[in-house]
Amino acid sequence: MSEPILTIQQVSKHFGHFQALDHINFTVERGDIFGLIGENGAGKTTLMRLITGLSPMQTGTITLLGENAGHYQRALSRIGAVIESPAAFEKLTVLQNLRLCAFNTALMIKR
């Protein structure tokens, strides 16, 4: 069995007295399609900021591509993340937006 792509174990985060995340646990295996769904204020952005190292860990562990958060050496260079910034153009269809994104990615790979 292969090593998980992402492992979240007992991750908690608070801002003052506000508990944004409370002992979150899950694993994402290679090939999984995974989404974070929840109401505003549920902690989706907070968790993504922790995974990408944009916010410091308080409690728990995050392992991304075999490396622990806070000590990433190569993991972040192997992923991409857009947090709280829409990447779609309103006047294009979903398919057109996906094609545009694929085209831009192909251009970046060729560099």
N, C-alpha and C positions, 0 to 999 in steps of 0.2 A: 504494500500500500504506500502511496506517495505521501510526502509531507504536506500538511495543509498550507494553503496560500496565506491565510490570515487566521489568527487565533486571538480571541478576546477572552480574558479570564479575570473575573471579579473586578471589572473596571468601574470605578466610581469617580464622580467629579462634582464639586460644588463651587458655587460662586457666593461667597458670604454665607448666608443662611439658606440659600436656594440650592437644593439637590438636583442637579441637572441629569446625572446618571447614577444609578444605584445598583451596583453589583451585576453588571452586564456580562453575559457569557455567550459566545457562539464561535463556530468554526466555519470557514469557507474553504472548501476543497477545490482543487484544480478542476476547471470545467463547470463549476457551479455558476449559476446566475443568481445574484443576491441583490435585494433592494431594501432600503430603509424607508419604512412607511410609518407616518404618524402625524399627529396634529402639530401645529406650531408650538414650540416650547417643549417638545417630547425628547429632545436631546440628539436629534439626527446630525445636525451641524457640529455640535460639540464632539460627538464621537468621531466624525470625519476629521475634525481638526486634531484630535488626539492621534488618530491613525497616521496622519501625514506629518506629525511633529510640529504643527502650528500652534499647539497649546500644550503646556507641560502636564505630564501624568501626575496624578495625586495618589491613586490607589489602583492596584491591579497590574496586569501585564498585557501587552499587545505584542504579538510576534507577526511580522510581515515578511514573507519570503525567507523565513528562517532567521531573521534578525530581530532583536528586541527593540521596541520603541525607545528612543533616547540614545540608542547606540547603533542606529542604522548607518551602514557604510555604503551599501549598494542598493538596498531595497527601494529607496525613494527614486533613484534614477531609473528604475524599471517600471514605474507606474505613472499614471497621470490622474489628476484630480482637479475638478472645477467645483469650488465650494461657494454657494450662494451667488452664482453669476449665471444667468441663463445663457445657454450656448446656441439657442435657436433663433432664427429670423422669423418674425411673425408673418411676413408676407409669403414665405415659402411653405410648401407642404412638408409633412414629416419626411417623406421620401427624399425631397429635394434637400432638406437640411442634412439628412444622413449622407447623401452623395457628396455634398459640400464638405462635410466633416471628413469623409473618407479621402477625398481629393487632397485636402490640406494635410492630412496625416501622411499620405503617400509622398507629398512634396517634402515634408520634414524628414522622412526616412531616406530620401535620395540625397540629402545634404551630406 
